């Protein structure tokens, strides 16, 4: 093809048809430009197509991660609500006679629940961390999804984790030491929660106010964190809805 055009140019120059040659040359340049533009358009189309495919993969991975978090956070909220209900029975300044009248079996069951309902929510942040470390955010076109993701992972999750670590310390050290060392109940965690060593109503009554004091400290923190989890659940569900809409496009 190139030889064909060259022969035409040479023939025009030989025949002194400069005007025609100039017109031909301009036409040839235009054809070349058009060819380049077509090639660039095809290349851009392929890049856009690849970017759209990668964005969809990102959305699918985020959706899977968020759906798992949604299930876990709901279970954690339910556990926290049980924990708050149990704590509520012992936090009044006056002794709760209902608790003091429990027989040994029911008392030990109460204390087992009492000391083991402060379970943590551990979010799955792997996909988000991979996105932020590999500039994957550039492939997400929705500014609202970007904003909600940043708020969820960089603010809400971290705020929850900071307070949760304090609650965990309270449950397993300060409250736990009263239950284990003074009241005398020991609980095993595998494969399920079981009582390895029981306490007695006498020991429970003896250390009642000390246990109640620890319960009051935890109650406020656990209540605040439960509200955090509710807001987290709302953010997760909003993101799930938006991402599903993006995948359908």
Secondary structure, 3 states (H helix, E strand, C coil): CHHHHHHHHHHHHHCCCHHHHHHHHHHHHHHHHHHHHHHHHHHHHHHHHHHHHHHHHHHHHHHHHHHHHHHHHHHHHHHHHHHHHHHHCCCCCCCCHHHHCCCHHHHHHHHHHHCCCCCCCCCCCHHHHHHHHCCHHHHCCCHHHHHHHHHHHHHHHHHHHHHHHHHHHHHHHHHHHHHHHHHCCEEECCCCCEEEECCCHHHHHHCHHHHHHHHHHHHHHHHHHHHHHHHHHHHHHHHHHHHHHHHHC
